[in-house]
Amino acid sequence: MDDIDLEELVASLTLREENQAIKSYQNTVAVSCPACDARFDDLIVCKENPTSLNLSRQLDLCVGSADGQAVIFTHKK
């Protein structure tokens, strides 16, 4: 997977949370995941390196990079 155009991607998503470590966006318009082409549920941009995520449910994940930051696409099971 090539670097993701994060600016273009987040223009279609809804910002849900931002803190020192992450930015989280919800996919409310059925954008396809750049890694697997399936619709994803949320996009998480890791702003710190390293970053720890506490997941409250089991998810399938696709991972990429944008502007030197890890980006995670979640897919609910």
MODELLER restraints for C-alpha pairs under 7 A, 6 or more apart:
rsr = mdl.restraints
at = mdl.atoms
rsr.add(forms.Gaussian(group=physical.xy_distance, feature=features.Distance(at['CA:1:A'], at['CA:35:A']), mean=6.45, stdev=0.5))
rsr.add(forms.Gaussian(group=physical.xy_distance, feature=features.Distance(at['CA:3:A'], at['CA:65:A']), mean=5.46, stdev=0.5))
rsr.add(forms.Gaussian(group=physical.xy_distance, feature=features.Distance(at['CA:3:A'], at['CA:66:A']), mean=5.22, stdev=0.5))
rsr.add(forms.Gaussian(group=physical.xy_distance, feature=features.Distance(at['CA:4:A'], at['CA:65:A']), mean=6.25, stdev=0.5))
rsr.add(forms.Gaussian(group=physical.xy_distance, feature=features.Distance(at['CA:4:A'], at['CA:66:A']), mean=5.04, stdev=0.5))
rsr.add(forms.Gaussian(group=physical.xy_distance, feature=features.Distance(at['CA:5:A'], at['CA:66:A']), mean=6.61, stdev=0.5))
rsr.add(forms.Gaussian(group=physical.xy_distance, feature=features.Distance(at['CA:6:A'], at['CA:66:A']), mean=6.04, stdev=0.5))
rsr.add(forms.Gaussian(group=physical.xy_distance, feature=features.Distance(at['CA:13:A'], at['CA:25:A']), mean=5.95, stdev=0.5))
rsr.add(forms.Gaussian(group=physical.xy_distance, feature=features.Distance(at['CA:13:A'], at['CA:26:A']), mean=5.81, stdev=0.5))
rsr.add(forms.Gaussian(group=physical.xy_distance, feature=features.Distance(at['CA:13:A'], at['CA:27:A']), mean=5.16, stdev=0.5))
rsr.add(forms.Gaussian(group=physical.xy_distance, feature=features.Distance(at['CA:13:A'], at['CA:28:A']), mean=6.41, stdev=0.5))
rsr.add(forms.Gaussian(group=physical.xy_distance, feature=features.Distance(at['CA:14:A'], at['CA:25:A']), mean=5.26, stdev=0.5))
rsr.add(forms.Gaussian(group=physical.xy_distance, feature=features.Distance(at['CA:14:A'], at['CA:26:A']), mean=5.13, stdev=0.5))
rsr.add(forms.Gaussian(group=physical.xy_distance, feature=features.Distance(at['CA:14:A'], at['CA:27:A']), mean=6.57, stdev=0.5))
rsr.add(forms.Gaussian(group=physical.xy_distance, feature=features.Distance(at['CA:14:A'], at['CA:28:A']), mean=6.85, stdev=0.5))
rsr.add(forms.Gaussian(group=physical.xy_distance, feature=features.Distance(at['CA:15:A'], at['CA:24:A']), mean=6.14, stdev=0.5))
rsr.add(forms.Gaussian(group=physical.xy_distance, feature=features.Distance(at['CA:15:A'], at['CA:25:A']), mean=4.37, stdev=0.5))
rsr.add(forms.Gaussian(group=physical.xy_distance, feature=features.Distance(at['CA:15:A'], at['CA:26:A']), mean=6.43, stdev=0.5))
rsr.add(forms.Gaussian(group=physical.xy_distance, feature=features.Distance(at['CA:16:A'], at['CA:24:A']), mean=5.51, stdev=0.5))
rsr.add(forms.Gaussian(group=physical.xy_distance, feature=features.Distance(at['CA:16:A'], at['CA:25:A']), mean=5.20, stdev=0.5))
rsr.add(forms.Gaussian(group=physical.xy_distance, feature=features.Distance(at['CA:16:A'], at['CA:26:A']), mean=6.39, stdev=0.5))
rsr.add(forms.Gaussian(group=physical.xy_distance, feature=features.Distance(at['CA:17:A'], at['CA:23:A']), mean=5.72, stdev=0.5))
rsr.add(forms.Gaussian(group=physical.xy_distance, feature=features.Distance(at['CA:17:A'], at['CA:24:A']), mean=5.01, stdev=0.5))
rsr.add(forms.Gaussian(group=physical.xy_distance, feature=features.Distance(at['CA:18:A'], at['CA:24:A']), mean=6.30, stdev=0.5))
rsr.add(forms.Gaussian(group=physical.xy_distance, feature=features.Distance(at['CA:21:A'], at['CA:46:A']), mean=6.14, stdev=0.5))
rsr.add(forms.Gaussian(group=physical.xy_distance, feature=features.Distance(at['CA:21:A'], at['CA:47:A']), mean=5.08, stdev=0.5))
rsr.add(forms.Gaussian(group=physical.xy_distance, feature=features.Distance(at['CA:21:A'], at['CA:48:A']), mean=5.12, stdev=0.5))
rsr.add(forms.Gaussian(group=physical.xy_distance, feature=features.Distance(at['CA:21:A'], at['CA:51:A']), mean=6.34, stdev=0.5))
rsr.add(forms.Gaussian(group=physical.xy_distance, feature=features.Distance(at['CA:22:A'], at['CA:44:A']), mean=6.60, stdev=0.5))
rsr.add(forms.Gaussian(group=physical.xy_distance, feature=features.Distance(at['CA:22:A'], at['CA:45:A']), mean=5.49, stdev=0.5))
rsr.add(forms.Gaussian(group=physical.xy_distance, feature=features.Distance(at['CA:22:A'], at['CA:46:A']), mean=4.69, stdev=0.5))
rsr.add(forms.Gaussian(group=physical.xy_distance, feature=features.Distance(at['CA:22:A'], at['CA:47:A']), mean=5.19, stdev=0.5))
rsr.add(forms.Gaussian(group=physical.xy_distance, feature=features.Distance(at['CA:23:A'], at['CA:44:A']), mean=5.76, stdev=0.5))
rsr.add(forms.Gaussian(group=physical.xy_distance, feature=features.Distance(at['CA:23:A'], at['CA:45:A']), mean=5.11, stdev=0.5))
rsr.add(forms.Gaussian(group=physical.xy_distance, feature=features.Distance(at['CA:23:A'], at['CA:46:A']), mean=6.78, stdev=0.5))
rsr.add(forms.Gaussian(group=physical.xy_distance, feature=features.Distance(at['CA:24:A'], at['CA:42:A']), mean=6.94, stdev=0.5))
rsr.add(forms.Gaussian(group=physical.xy_distance, feature=features.Distance(at['CA:24:A'], at['CA:43:A']), mean=5.75, stdev=0.5))
rsr.add(forms.Gaussian(group=physical.xy_distance, feature=features.Distance(at['CA:24:A'], at['CA:44:A']), mean=4.55, stdev=0.5))
rsr.add(forms.Gaussian(group=physical.xy_distance, feature=features.Distance(at['CA:24:A'], at['CA:45:A']), mean=6.41, stdev=0.5))
rsr.add(forms.Gaussian(group=physical.xy_distance, feature=features.Distance(at['CA:25:A'], at['CA:42:A']), mean=5.56, stdev=0.5))
rsr.add(forms.Gaussian(group=physical.xy_distance, feature=features.Distance(at['CA:25:A'], at['CA:43:A']), mean=5.08, stdev=0.5))
rsr.add(forms.Gaussian(group=physical.xy_distance, feature=features.Distance(at['CA:25:A'], at['CA:44:A']), mean=6.43, stdev=0.5))
rsr.add(forms.Gaussian(group=physical.xy_distance, feature=features.Distance(at['CA:26:A'], at['CA:41:A']), mean=6.14, stdev=0.5))
rsr.add(forms.Gaussian(group=physical.xy_distance, feature=features.Distance(at['CA:26:A'], at['CA:42:A']), mean=4.54, stdev=0.5))
rsr.add(forms.Gaussian(group=physical.xy_distance, feature=features.Distance(at['CA:26:A'], at['CA:43:A']), mean=6.47, stdev=0.5))
rsr.add(forms.Gaussian(group=physical.xy_distance, feature=features.Distance(at['CA:27:A'], at['CA:40:A']), mean=6.68, stdev=0.5))
rsr.add(forms.Gaussian(group=physical.xy_distance, feature=features.Distance(at['CA:27:A'], at['CA:41:A']), mean=5.28, stdev=0.5))
rsr.add(forms.Gaussian(group=physical.xy_distance, feature=features.Distance(at['CA:27:A'], at['CA:42:A']), mean=5.56, stdev=0.5))
rsr.add(forms.Gaussian(group=physical.xy_distance, feature=features.Distance(at['CA:30:A'], at['CA:39:A']), mean=5.59, stdev=0.5))
rsr.add(forms.Gaussian(group=physical.xy_distance, feature=features.Distance(at['CA:31:A'], at['CA:39:A']), mean=5.77, stdev=0.5))
rsr.add(forms.Gaussian(group=physical.xy_distance, feature=features.Distance(at['CA:31:A'], at['CA:40:A']), mean=6.93, stdev=0.5))
rsr.add(forms.Gaussian(group=physical.xy_distance, feature=features.Distance(at['CA:32:A'], at['CA:38:A']), mean=5.21, stdev=0.5))
rsr.add(forms.Gaussian(group=physical.xy_distance, feature=features.Distance(at['CA:32:A'], at['CA:39:A']), mean=4.39, stdev=0.5))
rsr.add(forms.Gaussian(group=physical.xy_distance, feature=features.Distance(at['CA:32:A'], at['CA:40:A']), mean=6.27, stdev=0.5))
rsr.add(forms.Gaussian(group=physical.xy_distance, feature=features.Distance(at['CA:33:A'], at['CA:39:A']), mean=5.73, stdev=0.5))
rsr.add(forms.Gaussian(group=physical.xy_distance, feature=features.Distance(at['CA:33:A'], at['CA:40:A']), mean=5.62, stdev=0.5))
rsr.add(forms.Gaussian(group=physical.xy_distance, feature=features.Distance(at['CA:33:A'], at['CA:73:A']), mean=6.91, stdev=0.5))
rsr.add(forms.Gaussian(group=physical.xy_distance, feature=features.Distance(at['CA:35:A'], at['CA:62:A']), mean=6.28, stdev=0.5))
rsr.add(forms.Gaussian(group=physical.xy_distance, feature=features.Distance(at['CA:40:A'], at['CA:73:A']), mean=6.14, stdev=0.5))
rsr.add(forms.Gaussian(group=physical.xy_distance, feature=features.Distance(at['CA:40:A'], at['CA:74:A']), mean=5.80, stdev=0.5))
rsr.add(forms.Gaussian(group=physical.xy_distance, feature=features.Distance(at['CA:40:A'], at['CA:75:A']), mean=5.13, stdev=0.5))
rsr.add(forms.Gaussian(group=physical.xy_distance, feature=features.Distance(at['CA:41:A'], at['CA:74:A']), mean=5.58, stdev=0.5))
rsr.add(forms.Gaussian(group=physical.xy_distance, feature=features.Distance(at['CA:41:A'], at['CA:75:A']), mean=5.48, stdev=0.5))
rsr.add(forms.Gaussian(group=physical.xy_distance, feature=features.Distance(at['CA:41:A'], at['CA:76:A']), mean=6.75, stdev=0.5))
rsr.add(forms.Gaussian(group=physical.xy_distance, feature=features.Distance(at['CA:42:A'], at['CA:73:A']), mean=5.82, stdev=0.5))
rsr.add(forms.Gaussian(group=physical.xy_distance, feature=features.Distance(at['CA:42:A'], at['CA:74:A']), mean=5.23, stdev=0.5))
rsr.add(forms.Gaussian(group=physical.xy_distance, feature=features.Distance(at['CA:43:A'], at['CA:71:A']), mean=6.87, stdev=0.5))
rsr.add(forms.Gaussian(group=physical.xy_distance, feature=features.Distance(at['CA:43:A'], at['CA:72:A']), mean=5.66, stdev=0.5))
rsr.add(forms.Gaussian(group=physical.xy_distance, feature=features.Distance(at['CA:43:A'], at['CA:73:A']), mean=4.72, stdev=0.5))
rsr.add(forms.Gaussian(group=physical.xy_distance, feature=features.Distance(at['CA:43:A'], at['CA:74:A']), mean=6.45, stdev=0.5))
rsr.add(forms.Gaussian(group=physical.xy_distance, feature=features.Distance(at['CA:44:A'], at['CA:71:A']), mean=5.63, stdev=0.5))
rsr.add(forms.Gaussian(group=physical.xy_distance, feature=features.Distance(at['CA:44:A'], at['CA:72:A']), mean=5.04, stdev=0.5))
rsr.add(forms.Gaussian(group=physical.xy_distance, feature=features.Distance(at['CA:44:A'], at['CA:73:A']), mean=6.53, stdev=0.5))
rsr.add(forms.Gaussian(group=physical.xy_distance, feature=features.Distance(at['CA:45:A'], at['CA:69:A']), mean=6.91, stdev=0.5))
rsr.add(forms.Gaussian(group=physical.xy_distance, feature=features.Distance(at['CA:45:A'], at['CA:70:A']), mean=6.15, stdev=0.5))
rsr.add(forms.Gaussian(group=physical.xy_distance, feature=features.Distance(at['CA:45:A'], at['CA:71:A']), mean=4.59, stdev=0.5))
rsr.add(forms.Gaussian(group=physical.xy_distance, feature=features.Distance(at['CA:45:A'], at['CA:72:A']), mean=6.53, stdev=0.5))
rsr.add(forms.Gaussian(group=physical.xy_distance, feature=features.Distance(at['CA:46:A'], at['CA:69:A']), mean=6.02, stdev=0.5))
rsr.add(forms.Gaussian(group=physical.xy_distance, feature=features.Distance(at['CA:46:A'], at['CA:70:A']), mean=5.42, stdev=0.5))
rsr.add(forms.Gaussian(group=physical.xy_distance, feature=features.Distance(at['CA:46:A'], at['CA:71:A']), mean=6.19, stdev=0.5))
rsr.add(forms.Gaussian(group=physical.xy_distance, feature=features.Distance(at['CA:47:A'], at['CA:69:A']), mean=6.48, stdev=0.5))
rsr.add(forms.Gaussian(group=physical.xy_distance, feature=features.Distance(at['CA:58:A'], at['CA:77:A']), mean=6.81, stdev=0.5))
rsr.add(forms.Gaussian(group=physical.xy_distance, feature=features.Distance(at['CA:59:A'], at['CA:74:A']), mean=6.23, stdev=0.5))
rsr.add(forms.Gaussian(group=physical.xy_distance, feature=features.Distance(at['CA:59:A'], at['CA:75:A']), mean=5.65, stdev=0.5))
rsr.add(forms.Gaussian(group=physical.xy_distance, feature=features.Distance(at['CA:59:A'], at['CA:76:A']), mean=5.03, stdev=0.5))
rsr.add(forms.Gaussian(group=physical.xy_distance, feature=features.Distance(at['CA:59:A'], at['CA:77:A']), mean=5.73, stdev=0.5))
rsr.add(forms.Gaussian(group=physical.xy_distance, feature=features.Distance(at['CA:60:A'], at['CA:74:A']), mean=5.95, stdev=0.5))
rsr.add(forms.Gaussian(group=physical.xy_distance, feature=features.Distance(at['CA:60:A'], at['CA:75:A']), mean=4.98, stdev=0.5))
rsr.add(forms.Gaussian(group=physical.xy_distance, feature=features.Distance(at['CA:60:A'], at['CA:76:A']), mean=6.45, stdev=0.5))
rsr.add(forms.Gaussian(group=physical.xy_distance, feature=features.Distance(at['CA:60:A'], at['CA:77:A']), mean=6.73, stdev=0.5))
rsr.add(forms.Gaussian(group=physical.xy_distance, feature=features.Distance(at['CA:61:A'], at['CA:72:A']), mean=6.53, stdev=0.5))
rsr.add(forms.Gaussian(group=physical.xy_distance, feature=features.Distance(at['CA:61:A'], at['CA:73:A']), mean=5.65, stdev=0.5))
rsr.add(forms.Gaussian(group=physical.xy_distance, feature=features.Distance(at['CA:61:A'], at['CA:74:A']), mean=4.84, stdev=0.5))
rsr.add(forms.Gaussian(group=physical.xy_distance, feature=features.Distance(at['CA:61:A'], at['CA:75:A']), mean=6.12, stdev=0.5))
rsr.add(forms.Gaussian(group=physical.xy_distance, feature=features.Distance(at['CA:62:A'], at['CA:72:A']), mean=5.78, stdev=0.5))
rsr.add(forms.Gaussian(group=physical.xy_distance, feature=features.Distance(at['CA:62:A'], at['CA:73:A']), mean=5.05, stdev=0.5))
rsr.add(forms.Gaussian(group=physical.xy_distance, feature=features.Distance(at['CA:62:A'], at['CA:74:A']), mean=6.64, stdev=0.5))
rsr.add(forms.Gaussian(group=physical.xy_distance, feature=features.Distance(at['CA:63:A'], at['CA:71:A']), mean=5.76, stdev=0.5))
rsr.add(forms.Gaussian(group=physical.xy_distance, feature=features.Distance(at['CA:63:A'], at['CA:72:A']), mean=4.60, stdev=0.5))
rsr.add(forms.Gaussian(group=physical.xy_distance, feature=features.Distance(at['CA:63:A'], at['CA:73:A']), mean=6.24, stdev=0.5))
rsr.add(forms.Gaussian(group=physical.xy_distance, feature=features.Distance(at['CA:64:A'], at['CA:70:A']), mean=5.94, stdev=0.5))
rsr.add(forms.Gaussian(group=physical.xy_distance, feature=features.Distance(at['CA:64:A'], at['CA:71:A']), mean=5.21, stdev=0.5))
rsr.add(forms.Gaussian(group=physical.xy_distance, feature=features.Distance(at['CA:64:A'], at['CA:72:A']), mean=6.49, stdev=0.5))
rsr.add(forms.Gaussian(group=physical.xy_distance, feature=features.Distance(at['CA:65:A'], at['CA:71:A']), mean=5.40, stdev=0.5))
